[in-house]
């Protein structure tokens, strides 16, 4: 009898794992290996187009020909619908087998809408309509949190993104609770609503490393790698204590610890394709480490050197109107917006150079 893979062991210890891409080949392989969901955004979809141009450029060309009045943006979102529908279909057997509790595909609203709740709600409703197993991603910034609450109240499954801190995770969870209560009050069936609250763990560490560099701090980079783990575990403790109906999701991987330190939690671990394959081939022991605290010496060094660590770790470390201006938020939004622009450039090139 063959030994169980590291990913199978992860699932058996109670943690779901997802493929952090909706690339169809990768996703099918992931589902075969036990993945129960996937996440995407326009940047990830752009990567799928660049990785498989022979598959997707003809689709883009056909969309341009078939829709002579469409703008570049309309072509982009028609493509995201197309990629999303096929990815959702790959996950549909998981969704059906688990009575709607798993098998979700996260599709993200236009990053350009991040300051406008109404536009995010309108687009979120559309994205949710393309398949029964879609979760709509909005940023955990003020307008996005408002949109997440209203989408939930409309019976739509959500996933918060652009989220790095305990204050953001708690604010989203509270908004989702209000949305679920409103949905129930309005007679909406919420059985299949499995809200997710992402913490982009690697991007916390990235941010603190930029702070270390800009302020010329004498801190071991390996100490910084524990910041995200401390933040995520603190958020998990709060979620468990309060019984929030949202599930935490770890994303944005930088090391094996963003998997191995979270195994055993009632969470989702969303891993890029190359990472989970690496982990499967590793000799890392798969045991429940979710409730193991980060050691006090490391915590002291993080707390003493980085005010932004304290802001990210403490539930009251930031007010909601500070979320948009937190360093990791600024950097991530810039990345998302630039990635969107790159996607538009690909479509523009196909449109103009036919």
C-alpha positions in Angstrom: 0.0 0.0 0.0 1.5 3.4 -1.0 2.1 6.0 1.6 -0.2 8.9 1.8 1.0 12.1 0.3 1.7 15.2 2.4 -1.4 16.8 1.0 -3.5 13.8 1.9 -2.1 13.9 5.4 -2.9 17.7 5.6 -6.5 17.0 4.7 -6.7 14.1 7.3 -5.6 16.5 10.0 -8.6 18.7 9.3 -7.1 21.4 7.1 -8.5 22.0 3.6 -6.1 22.8 0.8 -6.7 24.7 -2.4 -4.7 25.3 -5.6 -3.8 29.0 -5.7 -4.6 29.3 -9.4 -7.5 28.5 -11.8 -5.1 27.2 -14.5 -7.2 24.2 -15.7 -4.4 21.7 -16.0 -2.9 22.5 -12.6 -6.4 22.6 -11.0 -7.4 19.2 -12.4 -4.1 17.7 -11.0 -4.7 19.4 -7.7 -8.3 18.0 -7.4 -7.0 14.6 -8.3 -4.6 15.0 -5.3 -7.3 16.1 -2.9 -7.6 19.9 -3.3 -11.1 21.1 -2.5 -11.0 24.7 -4.0 -9.1 27.2 -6.0 -8.5 30.9 -6.0 -7.8 33.4 -8.7 -7.6 37.0 -9.6 -7.0 38.9 -12.9 -3.2 38.6 -12.3 -3.4 34.8 -11.8 -5.7 34.5 -14.9 -3.2 36.6 -16.9 -0.4 34.2 -15.8 -2.5 31.3 -17.1 -2.8 33.1 -20.5 1.0 33.6 -20.6 1.7 30.0 -19.5 -0.6 28.5 -22.1 -0.8 31.0 -25.0 -1.6 28.3 -27.5 -4.8 27.6 -25.5 -5.9 31.1 -24.5 -4.7 33.5 -27.3 -7.1 31.9 -29.9 -9.9 32.3 -27.3 -9.1 36.0 -26.9 -8.9 36.4 -30.7 -12.3 34.7 -31.1 -13.8 36.9 -28.5 -12.5 40.0 -30.2 -13.9 38.8 -33.6 -17.3 37.8 -32.1 -17.8 41.0 -30.1 -16.9 43.9 -32.4 -18.1 46.6 -30.0 -16.4 45.3 -26.9 -13.7 47.3 -25.2 -10.5 45.8 -23.9 -11.9 45.6 -20.4 -15.1 43.8 -21.7 -12.9 41.2 -23.5 -10.8 40.7 -20.3 -13.9 40.1 -18.2 -15.5 37.8 -20.8 -12.3 35.8 -20.7 -12.3 35.7 -16.9 -15.9 34.4 -17.1 -14.8 31.7 -19.6 -11.7 30.6 -17.6 -13.8 30.8 -14.4 -16.7 28.6 -15.8 -14.3 25.9 -16.8 -12.4 26.0 -13.5 -15.7 25.9 -11.6 -16.7 22.9 -13.6 -13.5 21.0 -12.5 -14.4 21.7 -8.9 -18.2 21.0 -9.3 -17.9 17.3 -8.3 -16.3 18.3 -5.0 -19.0 20.9 -4.5 -21.8 18.3 -5.1 -20.1 15.5 -3.1 -19.8 17.8 0.0 -23.3 19.3 -0.4 -22.0 22.7 -1.3 -19.6 22.9 1.7 -16.4 22.6 -0.4 -15.4 22.9 -4.1 -15.5 26.7 -4.3 -13.7 28.8 -6.9 -12.8 32.3 -5.8 -13.2 35.0 -8.5 -12.0 38.5 -7.8 -13.8 41.7 -8.7 -12.0 44.4 -10.7 -9.2 45.7 -8.6 -10.0 49.2 -10.0 -13.3 49.1 -8.1 -11.6 48.9 -4.7 -13.0 52.3 -3.5 -16.5 51.7 -4.8 -18.8 49.2 -2.9 -21.7 49.5 -5.4 -19.5 48.6 -8.4 -18.0 45.6 -6.4 -21.5 44.4 -5.4 -22.8 44.7 -9.0 -19.8 42.8 -10.5 -19.8 40.3 -7.5 -23.4 39.4 -8.3 -22.4 38.7 -11.9 -19.4 36.6 -11.0 -21.6 34.6 -8.6 -24.0 33.9 -11.4 -21.6 32.1 -13.7 -21.5 28.9 -11.6 -23.1 27.7 -8.3 -19.7 27.1 -6.7 -18.2 30.6 -7.0 -17.0 32.7 -4.1 -16.6 36.4 -4.8 -13.4 38.1 -3.7 -13.3 41.7 -2.6 -10.5 43.5 -0.8 -10.6 43.8 3.0 -10.5 47.6 2.8 -13.4 49.9 3.8 -15.4 49.8 0.6 -14.7 46.1 0.1 -15.8 45.2 3.6 -19.1 47.0 2.9 -19.4 45.1 -0.4 -18.6 41.7 1.4 -21.4 42.3 3.9 -24.0 43.2 1.3 -23.0 40.3 -1.0 -23.3 37.9 2.0 -26.7 39.4 2.8 -27.7 38.6 -0.8 -26.8 34.9 -0.3 -23.5 35.1 -2.2 -20.4 33.2 -0.9 -17.4 35.6 -0.4 -13.7 35.6 0.1 -11.9 38.6 1.5 -8.5 39.5 -0.2 -5.9 42.3 0.2 -5.9 41.2 3.9 -2.9 40.9 6.1 -3.8 41.7 9.6 -5.9 40.6 12.6 -7.9 43.8 12.6 -8.9 43.3 8.9 -9.8 39.6 9.5 -12.0 40.5 12.5 -13.7 43.4 10.7 -14.5 41.2 7.8 -15.8 38.3 10.0 -18.0 40.8 11.9 -19.4 42.1 8.6 -20.0 38.6 7.3 -21.9 37.8 10.5 -24.1 40.8 9.9 -24.6 39.8 6.3 -25.5 36.2 7.3 -28.0 37.4 9.9 -29.6 39.7 7.3 -29.8 36.9 4.8 -31.5 34.6 7.3 -33.9 37.4 8.3 -34.8 37.8 4.6 -35.5 34.1 4.2 -32.4 33.4 2.1 -31.0 29.8 2.4 -27.4 30.2 3.7 -26.6 26.5 4.0 -24.1 26.6 1.1 -22.5 29.9 2.2 -19.0 29.2 3.3 -17.4 32.6 3.7 -13.6 32.8 3.6 -11.3 35.4 5.1 -7.9 35.4 3.5 -4.7 36.5 5.3 -1.9 37.0 2.7 0.7 35.7 5.0 3.8 36.1 2.9 2.9 39.7 2.1 3.1 40.7 5.8 6.7 39.3 6.0 7.5 41.1 2.7 6.3 44.4 4.1 8.3 44.1 7.3 11.4 43.2 5.3 10.9 46.4 3.3 10.6 48.3 6.6 13.8 46.7 7.9 15.6 47.8 4.8 14.2 51.3 4.7 14.9 51.9 8.4 18.2 49.9 8.4 17.1 47.8 11.3 19.4 45.1 12.7 16.9 42.2 12.7 17.6 38.7 11.5 15.3 38.1 8.4 14.4 34.7 9.8 12.8 36.4 12.8 10.6 38.3 10.4 9.5 35.1 8.7 7.6 34.3 11.9 5.5 37.5 11.9 2.9 36.2 9.5 2.6 32.9 11.4 2.0 34.8 14.7 -0.6 37.1 13.0 -2.4 34.1 11.4 -2.4 32.1 14.6 -3.7 35.0 16.6 -6.6 35.5 14.1 -7.4 31.8 14.3 -7.5 31.9 18.0 -10.0 34.8 17.9 -12.1 33.1 15.2 -12.3 29.9 17.2 -13.2 31.7 20.4 -16.0 33.8 18.9 -17.4 31.1 16.6 -17.3 33.2 13.5 -18.9 31.4 10.6 -16.1 32.5 8.3 -13.1 30.3 7.7 -9.6 31.7 7.6 -7.5 31.1 4.5 -3.7 31.3 4.3 -2.3 32.5 1.0 0.8 34.2 -0.6 3.4 31.6 0.3 7.0 32.4 0.9 8.2 29.2 2.8 7.0 25.8 3.9 6.1 27.3 7.2 3.0 28.9 5.6 1.8 25.3 5.2 3.5 23.3 7.9 2.8 25.7 10.8 -1.0 25.9 10.0 -1.7 22.2 9.5 -4.4 21.0 11.9 -6.4 24.2 11.9 -10.0 24.3 10.6 -8.8 26.5 7.8 -8.0 26.6 4.1 -4.4 26.6 3.0 -4.2 27.9 -0.6 -1.0 26.9 -2.2 0.6 27.7 -5.6 0.9 24.6 -7.8 4.7 24.4 -7.6 4.6 24.8 -3.8 2.2 22.0 -3.0 4.1 19.7 -5.4 7.3 20.6 -3.6 5.8 19.9 -0.2 4.5 16.5 -1.4 8.1 15.6 -2.4 9.6 16.9 0.9 10.5 15.1 4.1 8.7 17.7 6.3 6.6 15.9 9.0 2.9 16.7 8.7 1.7 17.2 12.3 -0.8 19.5 13.9 1.2 22.7 14.7 -1.7 25.2 14.5 -1.9 25.7 18.3 1.8 25.9 18.8 2.6 29.5 19.7 5.5 31.5 18.2 8.2 31.6 20.9 8.3 34.6 23.2 11.8 35.7 22.3 10.8 36.0 18.6 7.6 37.8 19.5 9.5 40.3 21.6 11.9 41.1 18.8 9.1 41.6 16.3 7.1 43.7 18.7 10.1 45.9 19.8 11.4 46.5 16.2 8.2 46.8 14.2 5.3 48.9 15.1 3.6 47.6 12.0 3.8 44.1 13.4 1.9 45.3 16.5 -0.7 46.9 14.2 -1.1 43.7 12.3 -1.1 41.3 15.3 -3.3 43.2 17.8 -7.0 43.0 17.2 -7.2 46.8 17.9 -4.0 47.6 16.1 -5.7 49.5 13.4 -9.0 51.3 12.8 -10.9 50.4 9.6 -10.0 53.6 7.8 -6.3 52.8 8.2 -6.5 49.5 6.3 -6.1 51.1 2.9 -2.9 52.9 3.9 -1.2 50.0 5.6 2.1 49.3 3.7 1.2 45.8 2.6 -2.2 47.0 1.3 -0.6 49.8 -0.7 2.0 47.4 -2.2 -0.6 44.7 -3.0 -3.1 47.0 -4.6 -0.3 48.4 -6.7 0.7 44.9 -7.8 -2.9 44.0 -8.6 -3.5 47.2 -10.6 -0.3 46.8 -12.5 -1.1 43.2 -13.2 -4.5 44.2 -14.5 -2.8 46.8 -16.8 -0.5 44.1 -18.1 -3.5 41.9 -18.9 -5.1 44.8 -20.8 -1.9 45.2 -22.8 -2.1 41.6 -24.0 -5.7 42.1 -25.1 -4.9 45.5 -26.7 -2.1 43.9 -28.7 -4.3 41.1 -30.0 -7.1 43.6 -30.8 -4.9 46.1 -32.7 -2.6 43.7 -34.4 -5.2 41.4 -35.9 
